[in-house]
Amino acid sequence: MTRLLSSGGADMSATAARPGRGSRWVRRLVTAAIAIGLAGALAQPAGANASPPAGTYPVRGVDVTEYQHPNGAAVNWSQIRQSGITFATLKVTRGTNKTNSYFRGDLAASLAQGIATAPYHYLTGTSSNAAAQADFFIDTARAAGYTGHRPGELPPILDLEWTDDGTSSCPPYTTVSFARTWLDKVEAAFGVKPWIYTARGFMTGCMGSTTALSSYGLQVADYTSGHTTPAVPPGWSTWIMWQYADTGNVPGVPTTNVTLNVFNGTQAQLDALARPGSPASPQYQTLGDFDGDGRKDIAGVAGGDLWIHRNTSTPGDFSTAGVFVSSGWRTVSKFMAGDFDGDGKDDIIGFNGGDELMIWRSTSTATAFSFAPYKSLGTGWGVFTQLLPLADYDGDGKKDIAGVAGGDLWIHRNTSTPGDFSTAGVFVSSGWRTVSKFMAGDFDGDGKDDIIGFNGGDELMIWRSTSTATAFSFAPYKSLGTGWGVFTQLLPLADYDGDGKKDIAGVAGSDLWIHRNTSTPGNFSTAGVFVSTGWRTVSKFLGADFDKDGKSDIIGFNGGDELLIWRSTSTATAFGFAPYKSLGTGWSIFGNKLLTSAPTD
């Protein structure tokens, strides 16, 4: 991010100059000399800026936008890393129509060098379009490959500052509710809470010294000469990143005006943020049949309380009834749900911290939801950088737990019996490091769940399960083709047309496409068809047969608070969905703690 403040720092007077990201920055770049430096040189400020002590803040970062590519010049991320930089913030979008055309390449290159990287959006508050700005950022970031959960990816950042129209005035629409609209939509899309970039002067001068946003992580801007710690806005007691200079020199960046940052912590602490030891949450269904009536219920944790919305739907009509179940769930994360012991009821699985996996057996009845005290499935689960969905990989009728540690695939065979849980972990194979966005389901109808994943961001591959009762194995992958990167959102594998086979669905822009599963045992194939438009504002998609008519319906959020459902009216020859029915508002209390069930259910 470019310089937010004048040399007077964050506590400048109302009459002081408050340069933004726009015209002044462009003029500097036009007149800037090309920096010439050795790859082994250290990144350093070139003018009067704040002075974070290197001994106190040794972890250094850089901000890169399109302006660090003068005349299309390349940024050398290898040199940047060699200079001691270990994190970066990259501009993605501004407003609703301006993108950094270099973001895709810079994101891939920075992550490849092991540089922790956060994407950001410059919020223009001169018109009331925060939701449209959020959609623009989400679509652009996803198209470039950002997920919010890959190793090295830091949370997205919202840039709050003065206008860049030459007046450096307070943006008229930048209010708490305006900012929250963007923050909520982006959090819902990526499943990670964003951070905020701002300065004390902006929050006191333009936002009324509000403390309403102080629960978000802070990247603070303060260039005050001589400052050894930054001045933080009201409400924040600490900060994550400090932007302290905008005239730095960094080997590998072909301009002399480089914005510099420090991290408030050690390199190990930054690594923990960018490469969490616990697995990224599987982004699949938030549904489970907890009471064994054959219908998917919706469960979530609000605060520390578990609530379940019992599915009371009938064929063609949808309804739920929400009930409080129990307290004490605040410290549990990475929820999944599935019938683990084969008693016909979905159980709850979750992490205690990032390393211990726990399971709660459903003891629910037709009239009341309940769960037995948890049983630990042991520690050591934090080695997995990715978790696959719960799935029956060996065809024994029980859900197994699979994950990737480094580049190795491990599967914990489900050896549970009704009322008792146990697993046996075994190494399966290597070579999975570059695969992402895992899905699982019996794609060819042979009774065993196969693995589907992305090679990079554009090619979809499938591995057929050849597992037996004694050993897990998968055939060499088959490519399902390229071009899948157009999808900004993928829906769960689900049987949308009722033919007994899982289809692949996704949203590209605002268009829903479904790839009909035309596979036969041992052979995989799909046929992609356009279904309908108007899906841009829907997020957190789910897919399951909610009304028990034999076809999977689509459930999704309108914004972050209203839950909608579309009943499948698909046939063997055409996909279709009835107009949505609202399942009501108030769902935002669950945040990202909606329970996750296996996509093969």
C-alpha positions in Angstrom: 0.0 0.0 0.0 1.3 3.4 -0.8 1.8 6.2 1.7 -1.3 7.0 3.7 0.1 9.8 5.8 2.2 12.9 5.5 5.7 13.0 7.0 3.9 14.4 10.0 2.6 10.9 10.8 -0.7 9.6 12.0 -1.6 12.4 14.4 -1.4 15.2 11.8 -3.7 18.2 12.1 -6.8 18.6 10.0 -5.0 21.0 7.7 -1.9 18.9 7.2 -1.4 17.3 3.8 -2.8 13.8 3.7 -1.6 12.1 0.5 -3.4 9.0 -0.6 -2.8 6.3 -3.2 -3.6 8.3 -6.2 -2.2 11.3 -8.1 0.8 12.1 -5.8 1.9 8.5 -6.0 1.7 8.4 -9.7 3.7 11.7 -10.1 6.4 10.2 -7.9 6.5 7.1 -10.0 6.8 9.1 -13.3 9.8 10.9 -12.0 11.3 8.0 -10.0 14.7 6.8 -10.9 15.2 3.0 -11.5 16.7 1.5 -8.4 20.0 -0.3 -9.0 21.1 -2.7 -6.3 22.8 -5.9 -5.7 20.7 -9.0 -5.0 22.4 -9.5 -1.7 21.8 -5.9 -0.5 19.3 -5.2 2.3 16.0 -3.6 1.8 16.1 -0.1 3.5 14.3 3.2 3.6 15.7 6.0 1.5 14.3 9.1 3.2 12.8 10.5 6.4 10.5 7.9 7.8 9.8 6.1 11.0 12.5 4.0 12.5 11.4 0.6 13.8 14.4 -0.9 15.6 15.8 -3.9 13.7 16.4 -5.8 16.9 12.8 -5.3 18.0 11.1 -5.9 14.6 13.5 -8.1 12.6 10.7 -9.5 10.3 10.5 -7.2 7.2 7.9 -6.9 4.5 7.2 -5.0 1.2 4.1 -3.6 -0.6 3.9 -4.2 -4.3 1.3 -2.7 -6.7 1.1 -2.1 -10.4 3.3 1.0 -9.8 6.2 -1.2 -8.9 6.2 -2.4 -12.5 7.1 0.9 -14.4 6.7 0.4 -18.1 5.9 -3.2 -17.5 9.2 -4.0 -15.8 9.3 -7.3 -13.9 9.6 -7.6 -10.1 12.3 -10.1 -9.2 10.9 -12.0 -6.2 14.0 -14.1 -5.8 16.1 -11.0 -5.2 13.4 -9.6 -2.8 13.6 -12.8 -0.7 17.4 -12.7 -0.7 17.3 -9.1 0.6 15.6 -10.4 3.8 12.0 -9.7 3.0 9.7 -12.5 4.3 6.2 -11.0 3.8 4.4 -8.9 1.2 1.1 -7.1 0.7 -0.2 -7.1 -2.9 -2.8 -4.7 -4.3 -5.6 -6.6 -6.1 -8.4 -4.1 -6.8 -9.6 -0.6 -6.3 -13.2 0.4 -6.3 -15.3 -1.6 -8.7 -13.3 -1.3 -11.9 -9.6 -1.0 -11.4 -7.3 -4.0 -11.1 -3.6 -4.6 -10.6 -2.9 -6.6 -13.8 0.4 -7.9 -12.2 -1.3 -9.4 -9.2 -1.7 -12.9 -10.5 2.0 -13.2 -11.4 3.3 -11.5 -8.3 1.1 -13.7 -6.1 2.4 -16.9 -7.6 6.0 -15.7 -7.6 6.0 -14.4 -4.0 4.5 -17.6 -2.7 7.0 -19.7 -4.7 9.8 -17.8 -2.9 8.3 -18.7 0.5 7.1 -15.1 1.1 4.0 -14.8 3.2 1.5 -12.8 1.1 -1.7 -10.8 1.8 -3.9 -9.4 -1.0 -5.7 -6.1 -0.4 -8.4 -3.9 -1.8 -8.4 -0.1 -1.9 -11.9 0.9 -0.7 -13.3 3.9 -2.5 -15.9 5.6 -0.3 -17.2 8.1 -2.9 -20.2 6.0 -3.8 -22.4 3.5 -1.8 -21.2 0.3 -3.5 -19.3 -1.6 -0.8 -21.0 -4.9 -1.7 -20.0 -4.5 -5.4 -16.4 -3.7 -4.4 -16.3 -6.9 -2.3 -17.6 -9.0 -5.2 -15.0 -7.4 -7.5 -12.2 -8.2 -5.1 -13.4 -11.7 -4.5 -13.7 -12.5 -8.2 -10.4 -11.0 -9.1 -8.5 -12.7 -6.2 -10.0 -16.1 -6.8 -9.3 -15.9 -10.5 -5.6 -15.3 -9.7 -5.6 -18.4 -7.5 -5.9 -16.9 -4.0 -7.9 -19.1 -1.6 -7.1 -17.7 1.9 -6.0 -21.2 3.0 -3.0 -22.2 0.9 0.4 -22.3 2.7 1.9 -18.8 2.6 -1.4 -17.0 2.1 -2.2 -14.3 4.7 -5.8 -13.0 5.2 -7.1 -10.4 2.8 -6.8 -6.7 3.8 -9.2 -3.8 3.5 -7.4 -0.5 2.8 -9.2 2.4 4.6 -7.8 5.8 3.9 -8.4 9.3 2.5 -9.6 9.9 -1.1 -6.9 9.8 -3.8 -8.6 12.4 -6.0 -6.0 15.1 -5.1 -8.1 16.5 -2.2 -7.1 13.9 0.4 -10.5 14.4 2.0 -12.6 12.0 4.0 -14.6 9.6 1.7 -18.3 10.4 2.3 -19.5 6.8 2.3 -16.8 5.3 4.4 -18.7 4.4 7.6 -18.5 1.4 9.9 -21.5 -0.2 8.1 -19.9 0.5 4.7 -16.7 -1.2 5.8 -18.5 -4.1 7.5 -20.4 -4.8 4.3 -17.0 -5.5 2.5 -15.5 -7.3 5.4 -18.5 -9.6 5.9 -18.7 -10.6 2.3 -15.0 -11.2 1.9 -14.9 -13.3 5.2 -17.9 -15.3 3.9 -16.2 -15.9 0.6 -12.8 -17.0 1.8 -13.6 -18.4 5.3 -10.9 -16.2 7.0 -11.3 -13.0 8.9 -9.8 -10.0 7.0 -7.4 -7.5 8.4 -7.7 -3.7 8.1 -5.0 -1.2 6.9 -5.5 2.3 8.2 -3.9 5.0 10.4 -4.8 6.7 13.6 -5.3 10.1 11.8 -7.8 8.6 9.4 -9.8 6.8 12.1 -10.0 9.8 14.3 -10.5 12.4 11.6 -12.8 10.5 9.3 -14.4 7.7 11.3 -15.2 9.5 14.5 -12.7 7.6 16.5 -14.9 4.5 16.3 -13.7 1.3 18.0 -16.3 -0.9 16.2 -13.7 -2.3 13.8 -11.0 -3.1 16.4 -11.7 -6.8 16.5 -10.0 -7.1 13.0 -6.2 -7.5 12.7 -4.4 -4.2 12.1 -1.9 -3.1 9.5 -1.1 0.4 10.8 0.5 3.2 8.8 2.7 5.6 10.7 5.7 7.3 9.0 6.4 9.8 11.8 10.2 10.5 11.8 11.8 9.1 14.9 8.9 6.8 15.9 10.1 3.5 17.1 6.6 2.2 17.7 3.5 3.1 15.7 0.5 5.2 16.9 -2.5 2.9 16.7 -6.1 4.0 16.1 -8.6 4.0 19.0 -9.8 0.6 20.1 -6.7 -1.4 18.9 -4.3 -2.4 21.7 -1.8 -4.0 19.3 -1.0 -4.3 15.6 0.2 -7.0 13.2 2.1 -5.0 10.5 3.5 -1.5 10.6 3.9 0.4 7.4 6.7 2.8 8.3 8.2 4.1 5.0 7.2 4.7 1.4 10.5 5.7 -0.1 12.5 2.5 0.5 14.9 0.7 -1.9 14.4 -3.1 -2.3 16.6 -5.2 -4.5 14.4 -6.8 -7.1 11.9 -3.9 -7.3 12.5 -1.6 -10.2 11.5 1.7 -8.5 12.9 3.8 -5.7 9.5 4.4 -4.1 8.9 1.1 -2.3 6.6 0.9 0.8 8.2 -1.0 3.7 6.6 -2.8 6.6 7.6 -4.7 9.7 5.8 -7.6 11.4 5.0 -7.4 15.1 6.5 -10.7 16.2 9.0 -13.3 15.3 9.5 -15.2 12.0 8.1 -18.3 13.6 4.9 -16.3 14.6 4.5 -15.1 11.0 5.0 -18.6 9.7 2.2 -19.7 12.1 -0.1 -17.2 10.5 0.8 -18.0 6.9 1.4 -21.7 7.3 -1.0 -22.9 10.1 -0.2 -26.2 11.6 -3.8 -27.2 11.7 -5.5 -28.2 8.4 -7.5 -25.7 6.3 -11.2 -26.3 6.8 -12.6 -28.5 4.1 -14.9 -26.1 2.1 -17.8 -28.6 1.5 -21.3 -29.1 2.9 -22.4 -27.6 6.2 -25.1 -30.3 6.7 -25.5 -33.5 8.6 -28.2 -36.0 9.4 -27.7 -35.8 13.1 -31.0 -37.4 14.2 -31.0 -40.3 11.7 -34.3 -39.4 9.9 -32.7 -39.4 6.5 -32.7 -35.6 6.1 -29.8 -33.2 6.3 -29.9 -30.8 9.3 -28.0 -27.5 9.5 -25.7 -27.0 12.5 -23.5 -24.2 13.6 -21.7 -22.7 16.6 -22.6 -19.2 17.8 -20.2 -18.0 20.5 -19.7 -21.2 22.4 -23.2 -22.6 21.8 -24.1 -25.5 19.4 -27.4 -25.0 17.5 -29.0 -27.4 15.1 -31.8 -26.5 12.7 -33.8 -29.7 12.3 -34.8 -30.3 8.7 -38.6 -30.5 8.7 -38.9 -30.3 4.9 -41.2 -32.4 2.7 -40.7 -33.1 -1.0 -41.1 -29.8 -2.8 -41.3 -27.7 0.4 -38.4 -26.6 2.7 -38.5 -25.7 6.4 -36.3 -25.9 9.5 -36.7 -25.6 13.2 -33.6 -24.2 15.1 -32.9 -25.5 18.6 -30.2 -24.9 21.2 -28.2 -28.1 21.8 -25.3 -27.4 24.3 -22.6 -25.0 25.3 -18.8 -25.4 25.6 -17.9 -25.4 21.9 -15.9 -22.1 21.7 -12.4 -23.7 21.5 -13.4 -26.3 18.9 -12.4 -25.6 15.2 -12.2 -27.2 11.8 -15.6 -28.9 12.2 -16.7 -31.9 10.1 -19.7 -34.1 10.3 -20.4 -37.7 9.2 -21.7 -41.0 10.4 -18.4 -42.3 11.7 -19.5 -45.4 13.6 -22.2 -46.6 11.3 -25.2 -46.2 13.5 -27.2 -44.1 11.0 -26.6 -40.7 12.7 -23.9 -38.1 11.8 -21.3 -37.5 14.4 -19.3 -34.3 14.9 -15.5 -34.2 14.5 -13.4 -31.1 15.4 -10.0 -29.9 16.5 -9.0 -29.0 20.0 -6.4 -26.4 19.1 -4.5 -27.4 16.0 -3.2 -30.8 16.8 -5.8 -33.0 18.7 -8.8 -34.4 16.8 -11.9 -35.1 18.8 -15.2 -36.8 18.0 -18.7 -36.4 19.6 -21.1 -39.3 19.0 -24.6 -38.4 18.1 -27.1 -39.7 20.6 -29.9 -37.6 19.1 -33.5 -38.8 18.7 -36.5 -37.7 16.6 -37.4 -35.2 19.3 -34.1 -34.0 20.7 -30.5 -33.4 19.6 -27.7 -34.6 21.9 -24.1 -35.8 21.8 -22.0 -38.0 24.0 -18.9 -36.5 25.7 -16.0 -36.3 23.2 -13.5 -39.0 22.6 -10.0 -38.0 21.5 -8.7 -39.5 18.3 -5.2 -38.5 19.4 -2.7 -35.8 18.7 -0.3 -35.2 15.8 -3.0 -34.2 13.3 -1.4 -30.7 12.9 1.1 -32.2 10.4 -1.6 -32.1 7.8 -1.5 -29.0 5.6 -4.7 -30.1 3.9 -7.6 -32.3 5.0 -9.7 -34.1 2.5 -13.5 -34.6 3.1 -14.6 -37.5 5.2 -15.2 -40.2 2.6 -15.4 -44.0 2.2 -12.2 -44.6 0.2 -12.2 -48.4 0.6 -15.9 -49.2 0.1 -16.5 -50.7 3.6 -19.4 -48.3 4.3 -17.5 -46.2 6.8 -16.1 -42.7 6.4 -12.3 -42.5 6.5 -10.1 -39.4 7.4 -7.5 -38.4 4.7 -5.0 -35.6 4.7 -1.8 -34.4 3.0 1.3 -33.8 5.0 4.0 -32.2 2.9 3.5 -34.0 -0.3 2.4 -37.3 1.2 -1.2 -38.7 1.3 -2.2 -40.4 4.5 -5.5 -42.1 5.2 -6.8 -43.0 8.6 -8.9 -46.1 8.1 -12.2 -45.9 10.0 -12.1 -49.0 12.3 -15.0 -47.8 14.5 -18.0 -49.9 15.6 -21.4 -48.5 16.7 -20.7 -46.5 19.8 -17.0 -46.7 19.7 -14.5 -44.7 17.6 -11.1 -45.7 16.3 -8.8 -45.2 13.3 -5.6 -46.6 11.9 -3.4 -44.2 9.9 -1.4 -45.5 7.0 0.8 -43.8 4.4 -0.6 -44.1 0.9 1.6 -42.3 -1.6 3.7 -39.2 -2.4 3.5 -36.5 -5.0 0.4 -34.6 -3.8 2.2 -31.3 -2.9 0.9 -29.4 -5.9 -2.7 -30.6 -5.6 -5.3 -28.3 -4.1 -9.1 -27.9 -3.6 -9.7 -31.5 -2.8 -13.1 -33.1 -3.2 -14.1 -36.7 -2.8 -17.0 -38.9 -4.0 -17.8 -42.1 -5.8 -17.6 -40.6 -9.2 -17.7 -43.8 -11.3 -20.3 -45.8 -9.3 -18.0 -48.6 -8.1 -18.8 -48.2 -4.4 -15.5 -46.5 -3.5 -14.9 -42.7 -3.1 -12.4 -41.2 -5.6 -10.3 -38.1 -5.1 -10.7 -35.0 -7.2 -8.3 -32.0 -7.1 -6.8 -29.1 -8.9 -3.4 -29.2 -10.6 -2.6 -25.5 -10.2 -5.7 -23.4 -10.6 -7.0 -24.5 -14.0 -6.7 -28.3 -14.5 -9.0 -30.7 -12.7 -7.7 -34.2 -12.1 -9.3 -37.4 -10.6 -7.7 -40.4 -9.0 -9.8 -43.6 -9.0 -9.8 -45.5 -5.8 -8.4 -49.0 -6.2 -8.4 -49.6 -2.4 -9.2 -52.9 -0.7 -10.1 -53.9 2.8 -6.4 -54.2 3.6 -4.7 -51.4 1.6 -5.5 -47.9 0.2 -4.4 -47.2 -3.3 -5.4 -45.0 -6.3 -4.9 -45.3 -10.0 -2.8 -42.7 -11.8 -4.8 -39.5 -12.2 -7.0 -38.8 -15.3 -7.3 -35.2 -16.4 -10.8 -33.8 -16.6 -9.4 -31.0 -18.8 -8.3 -27.5 -18.3 -10.4 -24.3 -18.1 -11.7 -24.9 -14.6 -10.1 -21.8 -13.4 -13.0 -19.7 -14.7 -15.0 -20.9 -11.7 -14.9 -18.4 -8.8 -16.8 -20.8 -6.7 -17.2 -24.6 -6.7 -20.2 -26.3 -5.3 -20.0 -29.6 -3.5 -20.1 -32.8 -5.5 -23.8 -33.7 -5.5 -26.3 -35.6 -7.5 -28.3 -32.7 -8.9 -30.3 -34.8 -11.5 -31.1 -37.8 -9.4 -29.2 -40.4 -11.6 -27.2 -41.7 -8.7 -23.9 -40.1 -9.7 -22.2 -37.0 -8.3 -22.0 -34.0 -10.7 -19.5 -31.1 -10.6 -21.0 -27.6 -10.3 -19.5 -24.2 -10.2 -20.1 -20.4 -10.6 -18.2 -18.5 -13.2 -18.9 -14.8 -12.9 -22.7 -14.9 -12.2 -23.4 -18.0 -14.2 -24.1 -21.5 -12.8 -22.6 -24.4 -14.8 -23.0 -28.1 -14.0 -20.8 -30.8 -15.4 -23.0 -33.8 -15.7 -21.3 -37.0 -14.5 -21.3 -39.4 -17.5 -18.7 -41.8 -16.0 -18.9 -45.6 -16.0 -17.1 -47.9 -13.5 -13.4 -47.4 -14.1 -13.8 -44.6 -16.6 -14.4 -40.9 -15.9 -16.1 -38.3 -18.1 -18.3 -35.2 -17.7 -20.4 -32.9 -20.0 -20.5 -29.3 -18.9 -23.7 -27.3 -19.5 -24.8 -23.7 -18.7 -27.7 -23.7 -16.2 -28.7 -20.1 -15.3 -27.4 -16.7 -14.4 -27.7 -14.4 -11.4 -25.6 -16.3 -8.9 -22.9 -13.7 -8.3 -24.1 -12.6 -4.9 -24.5 -16.1 -3.5 -21.7 -17.5 -1.3 -21.0 -20.6 0.9 -22.7 -23.0 -1.4 -24.0 -26.3 0.0 -25.5 -29.2 -2.0 -27.7 -32.0 -0.7 -31.1 -33.6 -1.1 -32.8 -31.4 1.5 -36.4 -32.5 0.8 -35.8 -36.2 0.1 -37.0 -36.2 -3.5 -33.9 -37.9 -4.7 -32.2 -34.8 -6.2 -29.6 -32.6 -4.5 -30.8 -29.0 -4.0 -28.6 -25.9 -3.7 -28.3 -23.9 -0.5 -26.3 -20.6 -0.2 -26.0 -17.3 1.6 -27.4 -14.1 0.3 -24.7 -11.8 1.7 -23.7 -13.2 5.1 -27.0 -13.4 7.0 -29.8 -14.8 4.8 -29.9 -18.5 3.8 -31.6 -19.4 0.6 -32.4 -22.7 -1.0 -33.1 -23.7 -4.6 -35.0 -26.9 -5.2 -33.6 -29.1 -8.0 -36.1 -29.6 -10.8 -33.5 -31.3 -13.0 -34.1 -34.2 -15.3 -32.0 -36.7 -17.1 -31.6 -34.3 -20.0 -31.6 -30.9 -18.4 -30.6 -29.2 -15.2 -33.0 -26.8 -13.6 -33.8 -25.2 -10.2 -37.0 -23.6 -8.9 -36.9 -20.0 -7.7 -35.2 -19.8 -4.3 -37.0 -20.0 -1.0 -35.6 -18.0 2.0 -34.8 -20.0 5.1 -34.7 -16.7 7.0 -32.1 -14.3 8.2 -29.9 -14.3 11.4 -27.5 -17.0 10.1 -24.5 -14.6 10.4 -24.3 -15.4 14.2 -22.6 -18.6 13.2 -19.7 -16.8 11.4 -17.5 -19.5 9.9 -18.5 -22.2 12.4 -21.1 -24.1 10.4 -20.5 -27.8 10.7 -19.1 -29.7 7.7 -20.3 -33.0 6.4 -18.8 -35.4 3.9 -19.7 -34.4 0.3 -20.5 -38.0 -0.5 -23.5 -38.2 1.8 
